[in-house]
Amino acid sequence: MNTGEMIDICLDGLGAARQSDTRMTAKILTRLNMDYSTLCGMQNWRWLKARTTIDFVAGDEFLVLPTTTRGGVTVRAVSRVIFVTLQDLGEPLEYLGEFNDLVERGGTLALRGTGVPHSWCMSEGADGVTKAILLIPQPGYDDTATIYYLRSFASLKLIANSDVPAFDEEYHSYLPNKTLAALTAADATYDPQVSAMYRNEAGMTYRAMMHTHVKAQPVFHPRHWPGHGSL
């Protein structure tokens, strides 16, 4: 189900009186994205999990994380990095926290020297969009890092009518039902039972999604990441 189809469902659910309101489509899209953003933040869903590889050479300081363009705006593709591994090591490196926090705690000595990285920290670019991983110590050889991360909502936001939510199509009804529940609850002309009906429908879909995407094997190691054959 794409964004245009979800908007049509919401317009049908609101009835003819609201369909003539030229502002209603924009209001529905805003609400769909609010509910989508909230959903993304509720769990570390399997459909948010992704990975990418970054090649580096000896002496590279930062591994710049990917960005993407949505609606003509450059946004972060990464919400949160979960694991970092190196091709030559396999096991995840130790996460030390944010670079600025590490420096404030007197951690600058740990950042000196070169060798085989054993840890990493996160550094944020001055533009507020770019984020990068700093390997510790600075790599003294060429290698490939694999970054296991959660996708950002900004990279998934519904903008065009053809945009489709990132999760399985069988659960797409969650968004229009959740949006209809909110819009009808906020309008006194609707019977409260109408909002309750949509809220219950959304709740049933959410529980089904939880069973499919969350109650699978926990991800405590990169080998459990989707695509590694363990999920």
Secondary structure, DSSP 8 states (H G I E B T S, - for coil): --HHHHHHHHHHHH-HHHHT-TTHHHHHHHHHHHHHHHHHHHS--GGGEEEEEEEE-TT--EEE--EEEETTEEEESEEEEEEEEETTT-S--EEEEEHHHHHHTTGGGGG-SEES--EEEEEE-TTSS-EEEEEESEESS-EEEEEEEEE-GGGT---STT---SS-GGGTTHHHHHHHHHHHHT-TTS-HHHHHHHHHHHHHHHHHHHHHHTSS---SSGGGSTTSS--
